[in-house]
Amino acid sequence: MSYSIYPATAVKIAFPSCFPLLPGDILLSLVKKSPFLSYSQYLKSKYGEPVYRVAVDAGFSCPNRGDDRSRHGCSYCEVSGSRAPYLGSLRDIKSQIQGAISFLKKRYSARKYILYFQAYSNTFAPPDRLKRIYDSALSTAPFLEIIVATRPDCLSPSIVDLLASYKELGIDVWTEIGLQSASEITLKRIKRGHTVADFIKAFNLLKERHIKTGIHLIFGLPGEGLEEILNTVTMVASLKPDGLKIHNLHIPNNTILFQEYLMGEIIVPLSDRHLFYTIKALELLPPSTVIMRLTCDTPEERLASPRNFLPKAQFYSKLRREMEKQNTWQGKYFPGVTNKA
């Protein structure tokens, strides 16, 4: 389906020098079909068919929780969970991968895969130990990419060098960094344990080694409305990230935020409010930034609020319809992008 806001013969889009992940002609064809550059579009355009992520829990913790996970961590993070023991065994990791690939083949006839170290901070260990874990997991299947999710305070030059070394294998290397907000007040409020300066330092370290980088944000954090959210998005957009994940605020049971929610100190945005925030954010982002996620999906049995948020597919569908209705698109107000008839 082609959106009327992108008639092929009427709109000329000049992209800024953002080092896009896809050639300019492919990127242009994608923005004619959708008001934002989705992750599935990006992968299918790059590899010619759907590509599936194989999520791995290697048993990592994070600096905010300690090696033994004895500390609580961020205020929205669950106190406990069914996680593997710290630095889970290589055999367990391989079993996770084999089971996931078997499922994906059976359900989707999948043929191409990305290795995704997802749970907690996946660089929170010495480089030699990280290398053993990454090497073992990569040897399990012919992965096209490796994605490592982590925190700004878990990225040293030696760890970034290790991540960059995997490009020599002919695979793409991505790192996802949690920022959540560019407000120092908010970061302290949610007990993130790092500063905006820590994030900028880590981001620059990754870009110096030409590692593709995605950023995580949460919309609707305590004390934040549209102004604070757009301040964060404007700062992030200026960095021209390769990817972005947006999460609507979710409050799981057994979290510090849950206690604040019970006391009436937090209002959790519902679908329409999050959709409003999302559209305003997309308009400010570079058109070449891959939108990797737009909603959160905490399992219902662990979720305190919001309980009646639109399912993911319905939210995405409504977002596209609303952006078409408003005649808007990703990058509409990003500096250096021109849209002329």
Phi, psi and omega in degrees: 000131177259136180274141183296339179287349180236053178298130189301330184263356188250337187247129174248120183248120177257113183276145175288174179280083184253007186052060184300152182285342179238152176304150185304322182291325178289318179300318180296320180294327180289318182288346174282341185260339185211149181285354174210157184272097183281159180296319180296321176300313182301311182295317181294322179291325182284320187251356175083358179196167179300143177237140188242135177277136175253102184281134183237135170255104182270009176081017181289159170249213175202162182301332183283346180244343182089163181302325183260009181059031182281337177267161189285317184095204181297153187293341179263000183270135181294143182300319181222178180178166182278072180257156176292160176302156183306131184050063182309157185296151179298326178297319179296319180297315179297323178296319177301314183295312181298319179294319180294317181294321177300316179296314183295322177296317183290319186274322187241002186055039183295146179231341183233142190222154174238133177275124187235106173277104195254315193284128178059212188257105193272017169235018183270071178188162177297150183305322182294324179288320177301317181299319179297318181293311181298315182299315182297316181294318181294334181284351186282331183204161180280075183288143176276330183214162169233132176243130180238115179270136184201192180243160179299328183271016177240024183232101176261164177305321182292324178289320178295322176298320178298313180300316181296331183296336182286346174295335179293343177277358180084018178246154175283143179240124177241145168236133174254127181245131175279121171250309179076313179204149175264012177264121178297325179298315180293318180301321176291319182299321182265008174060045181292327178084010174214169181251171174296323178298322176299319179296313181300318179299314181294317180300314181295324178298318178293317182290329176298331179261011176057041175264128179297136189229128173250148182243139177258132175232153173239126177263133177099017179297158182307130178082000183248134172238202184301317183300312181293321179297315182288332173297318177296313182297320179298317178296314180297318180299325180295338178276348181052060182291155177289325181215163178214136172244126177251130176244133167284145183302125174242140178243100176287157171298157174066040175230163176298319179298328179297319178296320178293323179296317179297331180275001178078019183270351184228135171250124184265123179298138175267188191303311184295321178294317179294323177299318178300312178301317185296316180298314180298323179291314181301324180297335184267347186275154173301141180293344181268356177283124180285127178272102190274338180195149179230350178220165177259159183218053174301133180306141186302324183291344179252000189259127175271319182198146357278143184265343184238034177287146180301141171303155186307309183299319180293322179296314180298318180296316180294322179299314180297318179296318182291323178292322176296316180299322181274359181055052182225170186196166178298127178089004183305322182245019177282131182303135177093353178262127177247140177232103186233144175286000000 
